[in-house]
Amino acid sequence: MGQRHQLFVIARVGKHYRSLAAVHHQWLYGVSALRSCLRLLRIFSDPGNRLALKHELDLAAAFFKDKPPPPSEPEEYRDAESTTCPFPFITTCLAIGASYDSKTGQVQAIHELRYDMGYDQGDNNDGITVIDVTDLDHVRYCFVNFGSGDIYAADEDDEDPQNAPPSDNPATETPLPGREYLRGYYSESDEMVQRNMDVIEALDNTPLVEEVALARTWPWGGWKKEAKLKAAEPLYDTHDGNTTKSLRDMAAAKLFDRLLTSPDDDFDPSLLDEVRNFPGFQRMVKEYLLCHPGKVGPTHASAHLLQLAYAGEDCLQWNLFTELDPKTIKVALASDALKGATGISLTASRNHEPAELLKALTSLDRLHTLQVLDQPDRKDEGASNRLFDALAESDPPLALKKLTLTGLYANGIRQNIWRPYRDHPKTLPAFPVVQLLVSHEGKDSGFVASSELQLESFYLGDAPLTPTRFINGLFQYLASQMLCLLSYNGTGLQCAHCFSCGPPALGEDKSSEIAALPTEAYTIAKGSYHSSAYKGVQSKLRDLTPDSWMAVVSKKSDTEFAGVDSPSTTRMRFKYAFVRSKATIQVDQKHWRGSDIQPAELEVADMEEFLHKTAPEVDTSKLAYHISNLEDTLVQATRARTILTTPDEEPLFSSLSPDEACVILNKFVAAMPQVQQAVARGSRWGIGEDAWISKLGFDADEPV
């Protein structure tokens, strides 16, 4: 059952169009499909996502280079998990855009499909959405209907002729703009259309995917004959660099080639003297390296040419140079010409230890953006996981503000808990919040059916959340609790998506930059969404330490139900605190000390104090903007049948006192035996020792 819809990301990589990611949505059609599409366009067009998108597109070009063209007939469908997720950043962007609407606070559970599946191989009855990211400056979209489903069919139980679909249904097997796709569901004058005219008009102003691009991606489709004929014409490889060169450029290229192919003992940088003063010399060097990335490797000449080509650049996009080793990177970065770089993008090396790479990066004093992506055909996420652990162990630590690793995104989207519970884990100082604890209070707390305790614990130490990104994510999470009053499966899905979507800066930042889904929180949420067997399962409470923070939230909600013809009234308020201990406090049952944490043992901070301690450069006056937005959400959440307000003489949002924070912390400590029992019950559903529930750090054999 449902209004089943698939969403795809395609791109021209090399000589062919390819599908790079696909997801299934069980309930997406009509206006909701248009809203989802517009979110995806904003995500894939956002400057904050550009570096990772370009990197994965480069990796895709190399991955497909020696593979045959797209098949003329659909291949047998294989499960997505038969391989690692080849393009996890693109897949995560697609999944989040398809499933989370920050304006309504609603999250739908999507399912990842195999990246190269056919456009018509899904369980479908409401068409597909296609996003073309070939040109990131002009991302395209379209909807496609086809005859295999019951799209636009009337509901079997709907006897009202006014709800019957229009007779002039849009065409099938052709790219449709949003306005035309919507014609199959509503007339132009329908209230639903009029209320969403801003979405429709935004899509009207967005370029459409060309039918020839669909025909090149899925040649067997029922596309028009003209599109199929054009699709059969060969494309040149955009990565071949076969542009016309001047005699001067060609002479310089011969010299660069000679340097790169000479042994280190014969390397003589003075050979460049004859071309160094050519106009555009730096451009010549860079273009040569980008056209011949395979020649850049562990040599003195490579390091020297990288210094010349990237002198003065803010972000060193070295991801095409897959043969670079940490030693060569270190030599290159020693140049004063590169000292000002704040970002670097690299492709993971499988033959070198991550600690060597981090040592090479220490000369970049201003580095705050680190991106290391792995190959699409990797066997696992080991390289990313080891690099993350090395970052946690590094001394002095890198002062990062953004970390993009293939494994962070792949583990999240695949629900592969990769940082299981352990004693005394190292925390990355750049990402100081390791856990969110939410206490649901008031008469409505019983609606949070994920736990009879009305307590929810979310581990966030496996996600790269800077202090500002965490705070933005927290405000989104609180807003979602106001917009969606009932959470029968817990609030884990909202939590995971809100922190993945939290903008990196405070204030009026409309960024759609996407961070990795927090793996453990998302895994538990998906498990709870699909099965009541995992009721009460949550992240294990971590030890309190001086070098990591917990965020504690008290949500109180009381609803008074009026008569049949009167709206209900919900009074809601939130209190919060950021907490860390002055000395390590162990809370695991094997080190049981009881639920007796005292305020004197803790450092308790509000948001402003927390930012002063973790990100002193941040302008905390911008917090007022977010508090005001949260109060505006209170008005937005008031609907015809529901009035949302605050309790008498209480603010909507305020900080917890140290005593109040301790009360909540001790509630979580005291509840650990009951969580243990819930995990023991849920573990019976696990399959083998690799089942996700076995990685939460509980004793699954504990008797119930």
N, C-alpha and C positions, 0 to 999 in steps of 0.2 A: 504494500500500500504506500501511498505518498505521491508527491509530485516530483518524480525523480528526474534529475538533471545532472549532466556532467560538465565540467569546466576544464579547459585546456590552455596551456601556454605553448605557442609555437614560435619559431624564429628561423630565419635563413642563416645557416651556419655552413660556411664553405660553399659548395656547389649545389646544395639542396636545402629545401625546407624540412624541418624536423619538429616533431612534438617533443617537448622537454619535460612536461609535467602534466598530470591529470588528477582530478579528484571527483568523487561522487558526492552529491548532495541529495538527501532523501526528500527534501521538501523545498523546492526552489522553482518558482514560476512567476509569470506576470511581473508586477511591479517589484517584487522582492528580487527577481533575477536582474532587473535593471539597476536596482540599488547596489546589489553585489558587484555588478559589472563596473559601475562608476567607482566603487571603492578600489577595485583591482587596478583600474586605470590610474588612479591617484597613487597607489602603492608603487606600481611599476614605473611611474614617471617621477617619483620623488628623488631629489638629489641625494638624500641620505642613503638610498639603496643603490645608487649608481655604481659605486666601486665594486660591490659584490656581484651585481648583475653583469657588468662588463667582464669580470673575471670568469664567471660561470659560462658566459657566452664564448669566451676564448677557449675554455676547457672543452666546451661542446664541439667547437670547430676542430680541435685536435682529436677528440674522441671519435668523431664521425668521419674523419678525413679518409681513412682507408676502408671504410665500410661501404657496402653496396647502397645504391639509391633506395628510397622508400619503395616497398613492394607494390606490385600492380594489383595484388589481391591481399586482403587482410590475413595476417598470420594468426595462428592459434593463440588465444589469449593466455597469458601467464600471469601469475600472481605478482603483485608489486614487490613482495618481500623475497622473491626468488633471487634478487640482487640487492646490493646496497642502493640507497637512494642516490642516483647519479648527480642530480642537481638540487641539493636540499635547500639552498637559499631560495631559489625560484619556487620550489614546491611549497616551502613554508609561506612565502608571500601569497601564493595562490590559495592555500588552505585558510589562512587567516582572513584574507579579503572575502572569501566565499562564505565564511562561517560566522564572523563577528561584526555586528553593527553597533558601533559606539553610541550612535544617536538613540538607539532603543535599549541598549544594554543587553540585547539578546545574543546568545551563542548557540549555534547549531553544531552538532557533531558531524563532521565530514569524514570521508574515508579515502585514503590515498589509493589511486589506481596506478597501474604500470605506466611509466612515462611515455612509452611508444605504442600504446593501445590505439586501435582504430577509433575514429570519431563516432562510429555507429556500433561499437561493441559493448557499450554499457547497458545497464538495466535502465531504460529511458522511456519517459512518456511526456517530457516537457522540453525537448530540444537541448541544445548545448550552447555554452558560451565559449568563444575563442578569443584569446588575447595574443596579439602578435607583437613581440618585443624586439624585432629585428633592428628597429631604429628607436633608441630609448628617448630621443627628443620628440618623437611622434609615435607613441604607442597606439596601436590600432585595436579595434574590437569588432566582433559581430556575433549575432545569434544565428543558429542554423536549426531548422526543423527538418525532420525526415519521416518517412512513412512507416517506420517499424514500430512506433508507439501509438498511444491513443491521445496524442497532443490535441488540445482544444476540444476534446470530447466532453460532453456534459456529465456531471456527476450522476451516477446511476440512481442515487436516492433523491435527486433534486427534481421535483415535479413542477417547479415554478418556471414557466416559459420565459420569464424575464431574465432568468439566469442562463439561458441557453447561449452558447457561443455565437458570435457573428457568423454570417454565412460566407463572407468574403475572407476566408482564412488566408494568411500570408503564404507565399510560395515555399516549397520545400527544396532541399539540396541547393541552397543559394545563400550568400551572406545577407543577413537582415539587420538594419539599424534598429535601435531600441524601440522607436516609435512604431515601426511596422510589426515587430515581434509582438508588441503589446496589443495590436489590433485583434489578435486572436482571442484575447481575454476580455477586453472592454471596448466600449464605444468611446469616441473622442470626448464625448460630453459626460462620461461617467465620473462620479465624484472621486474615485480612486485615481483616475488619470489627472484630474484637475489638481488634486492635492500634491501630486508628485511631478508637476510640470517642470520644476527646476531640474530634476533628474533627467527627464526626457530631453529638455533643451540642452543640457550639458552633453548628453550623448549625441545630439544632433550636430554639435560643434566638434565632434571627435572623429578622426578619419576611420573609415571602415576597412576591415580586412578585405583585400581583393580576392575574388573567387579563384584566380590563378594560384594564389598562395595556398588556398585550401586544396586545390587540385595537386599541387606539388607535395603537400604534406601527406595527403591521403588519396593517391591516384585512382583508386577503385571507386571513389564516390560518384554519385549521379550528377556531377557538375555539367554545366553547359559544354557543348562540343568546342566552342571557341576557347574556353578556359583550359580544357584538356589539351588542345593543340598547342596553345601557348606554353602550358606547363611542360610539354615534351621538349621544348627548346632548351639547350644547355645554358647553364649559368657559369660565369667565371668565378673563381675562388677569390673572395675579397681579402683573404689572408696571404695571397701569393705575391702581392706587391708588384704586379707587372705594369707599372706606370712608366711613361717615357721619361728617361733621365738625360740631363745635359751631359756633354763631354766632361765638364768639370766634376759633376757628381760621380760619373763613372770612374774617373781617375781616382777620386777620393775613395770610392768603394773598393777599388783594387788594393789600395794601401791599407784600408781597414781589414780586408780579408787576409792580407799578408801578415799583419800584426797578430790577428786572432789565431792563425794557423802556425805561428812560429813557436818553438819551445820557449819556456820561461828564461832559459839561459841566453837566448838570442833576442829577447825582447828589448827594443830600443825605442823609447818614446820620442826621441828626437826625429825619427822618421816622419812624424806628423808635422814637423816645422814647415814643410813645403806647402801644406794645405791649411794650416791652422788659421791663417789670416784670410781665408776665403770668406766672402759674405755668406752668412747662413751656415757656418761650419758646425755649430752645435746641432742644428737641424739635420745636417747631413749625417752626423754620427748617430743620432737617435733613430733616424729613418733606416739606416743600414742595420742597426742592431735589431729593430723591430721586424725587419724583413728577413733577417737571418738569425732568429733566436736560438737555433740549435748550435750555433757557433760560439755562443756565449757560455763559458764554462769555468772550471777551476784553473784559471790562468791569470798571470799578472796583467796581460793585455786586456782581458775582459774587465778586470777591476778598473783599469785606467780609462778605458773607453766609457764605462758606466759613469765614472766621475765627470767626464767631459760632456756626455749626452744629457745628464740629468742635473747639471750644476744649477743651483738656485731654485729647484722645483720644491713645492710644498709637499707633494705626495709622490713617492717613488713607486710607480706601477711597474714592478719587475716580475710580474706573474708569468709572462711568456718565457722567461729565462729559466727553464726547468732544470738545467744542468748546473745551476749555481750551487756552490757549497758554502757553509758558514765561514770558512776561512777567506774565501774571495769576497763575500759580503762584508766581512769585517775590514778587509783592506780597502774596499771601495768606500765604505762609510767613514773611513779615517780622514777623508778629504774635507777641508774647510768648506768647499763648495757645496757639500751636502749637509752640513751641520744644521741648517735651518729647517730640514724636513720634519714635518709633524706626523706623517703617515707613511706606511710602507705596505705593499701588497706583494705576497710571495706565493708560489706554489710549493706544497709540502714536499720535502725530500724524505725518502724512505730509508736512506742509508746513513743518516746522521742523527746524533742525539739532539733533542730539543734544547738542552742546556747550552750546547755549542752555539745554536742560533741566537739564543737570548744574550749570550756573552757578546756576540757580534753586534747586537743592536744597542748595547749600552753607550756607544759613542753618540747616539742620537739623543741629546739632552732634552729636546722638545717633543719627542715622540709621544703621541697620545692615541694614534689609530694603528692597530696591528691587524692585518688580514692575512691569514694563511689558509688557503683552500687546497683540498686534496683532489686527486684524479677521480673522474667518474667511475672508473673500473676498479677502484680500490676494493680490497676484500673485507675491510672492517674500518672502524673509526679509531683504531689504536693510535695513529699518528697525532690526531687532534687531541685525544684524551691525554696522551703523554705530554703534549705541549702545554695543555691547561695545568696539569699537575706541576710541571716545571716552572710555570709562571707563579704558581702559589708558593713554591719553594725558593724562588729567586731572591737574592739578597745583594744589593738593594733591589726592591721591587720596581717594575716599570710603572710609571704614573699614567696608566692607560685611561682613556675615556671611551674607547670603543674597541671591542675585540670581536673579530669575525673568524670563526673556525668552522670548517666543514662539519666536524663532529657535533658541535653544539646544535646546529640546525638539523642534522640527520638524526641524532639521538632523540631530539624533541619530537620531530614529526613521526618517527617510528616507535615512539614510546619505549625506548631502550634505556633503562636506568643504568647510567654509566658511572655515576659517582655514588655507589651504595653507602649506606650508613657505616661509619667507622669512628673509632675513638680518636679524639684530638686531630681532626682534619685541619689542614692549612687553609686559610682564607685569603683570597686575593684582596689586598688593601683597596684596590680600585673598585671592588664590588663587595662592600662590607656587610650587606644585609643577607643573612643566611636563612631566615625563617620568618614567616608571617603567622601569627596566632590570632584567630578570630573567635571571640566569645559571643554567641548569639543569645540575647537576653530578652525578657519581656514575654507577653502572651503568644507572640508569633514565632518564638524560637522553635516550637515543635514542628513548624513547617520545614525546617532544615533536616530532611529525613536521612541525610548522609550519616548522621550520628545521633543516637539517643542522648548523648551528652550535650548536644548543642554547642560543641567545640569543634573547630576545624584548624588543622595544622598543615601549613604548606611549606615544604622545603624549597628554598630558592637559591641555594648555594651552587647549583649546577647551571645557573643562568648569569650572563654578564651584565648585571644591573648596577649601573653607577648610582650614586645617591640621588641625582636629579631624575634619572629614568625611573628609579624605584618610586619616588614621590609622585611623579606623574601617573605611573601605573596604579599606585594606591588610590589616587583621586578618581581614576577611571573605575576602579573596582568598587569604591564606595558609591559612585553614581549608578553603577549597574545594579546595586542592591536597592536603590530607590526606584529605579525604572522597572525592575523585575522583582516584585514583592515576594513571590513564591519560588522556592528553590528546592524542589522535592528530591533532587539528586545531589544536593549540596551545591556549593558555589565554586567548585574547583575549576570548571570550564571557564567561568568568568575570570577567575584569578589568573589562570595561565594566559588567556588571550589579552587581558588588560595589561599585564606586565610585559608581554611581547610587543604591545602597541604603544606603550608609554613614550612620548617624545623625549628626546635627549636633553632638552633645555627647558627651563621654567619660563613662564610667561605665555604670551600669545603665540606659541610655537605650534603651527598647524601641520607639523611634519608627520608624514606617514611612514617614517623609518621603522623597519621591522627588526626586532631582536629575536633571538632564538626562544622557542617555547621552553619554559622551565620543565625539564623532562619528568622529574618525579611527580610534580604536582599535576601535570597533564596526563601522565600515565594512570594515576589513581583516579582522576576525574573521568577519563574515558572508561575505565573499568567499572566505576560506579554508575555511569550513565547507561551502560549496556546490561548490567546485571545487579540485582538487589543482593546478590551473594556477598558483595563487597561493602555492604552497609557498615559504616563505622570505621572502615579502613582509612587511615590517614598517615601522613609522614610522621616518623618517630621524632619525638622532641629531642633536639640536639643539646649538648652541654652548653652552658653559658660560659663565655670566655671574654677576656679583656680585648681581644683583637677582632671580634665579630659582633654584629648587632642583630637583635630580634625586633620586629615591629609587632606590637600588641594592640589589638583593636577590640573595643567593646561596642557591639551594635545592639541597641535596644529598640524593639518594635512592638507596638501594641495597637491592634486593630479592633475597632468597635463596629459591629455590624448593625446597621439600622434596619428599618422596615423594608418591605419589598420595593417600594417606590422611592426609597431614599438611598443616597450614596453612603458607602462605608467610610470611616475616618481612620487613618493610620497615623499614629504619632511615632516619629522615629528620630533617633539621635545617635551620633558616633563619638566615641572618645578613643584616644590613641596615645601611644608612647613608644619611643625608641629606647631599647634597654640593652645594656651589656653589663657584665659582672666585673668587679674589681679584681677578683681572683677566680680561677676556674671553679665552676659549680657543676659537679657531675649529677645528672638526673637519671641516668640509665638504672634500671632495676638491679643490675648486678653491683652497683655502687650506691645502693639505696640509702638516702639520708632523710627521706620523708619530704612532705610538702610543707617545708618550713622556711622558704627563702624570705629573708628580711630586707627592708629597704636599705639598710646600712651596707648591705653586700653589693648593691647595684649602683650603676650610673643610669639615671632616667632622664631623658631629654625630649623636648618637643621638637618640631620640625626645624625651627630656626637654629636651635642649639645643635641638633644633629648635623645640619649642613655646615655650621661653623667648624665642627670637629672633623668632618669627613671631606668637605669640599669648600674650603674657606673662600675660594674665588667666586662663588656663586652669590648673586644678588638676591638675598632672602626677601627683599621687599616685594618680589614678584609672587610670593606665596599668596598674597592677598587676592591676586587674580584668580587663582585656583579655588580659594575658599568661596569667592563670589560666584564662580561658575557652579560650584557644588550647591550653593543656595538657590541658584537659578534652576537647577535640576529638580529641586523640590517643587517648584511651580510647574515645570514641564511634566512631572510625574503625576500631577493631579489631573484625573480624567473624569469622564462623565459619571462613572460608577465608583470612583475612588477619590477621596480627598487625602492628600499627604501633607502633614504639617509636623511641627516639633512639639515635644511636651511643654507644658506650661512653664515659663520662666527658665527654660533650658536652651542653650544654643544648639544648632544642628551639629556643630563640629567643635570639639575642644580637646584639650590634652588631659591625660590621666595623671593623677598625683602618684608619687612613688608608692604610697600605701595601696592605691587602687591597682597599679600595675602589678604589685606583688600578689594581690588577691587572685588576679587572673593567671599569672604564672603558676601559682600553687594549685589552681584548679587543673591546669594541664598536667602538672606533675602527678597529682592524685589520680588523674584519669588514666594514666599509662597502663595499669593492669587491665582495664576494660578495653582499651585499644588493642592490647595484646590478644585478648580473647577474640575480638573481631577479626584480627589478622589470622589467628589460628583457624577460625571458621572459614574465612575466605581462601586460605591456602589449600583447602580441599579441592578448590576449583582449578588450582594451578596445574600446569603440565610439566612434570620433570623439575629438575633443579634450576632451570633457566627461567621459570615463570617469574614475572616481574615482582610478585608479592614477596618472593624469597629475598629480594634485594633491599627491603625496607629496614632491615636490621633487627627485626623481632625474631623471637624463637618460635618458629612455625609449629613446633611439636608441643608447645604449651597446651596442657589439657584445658578444655573449655568447661 
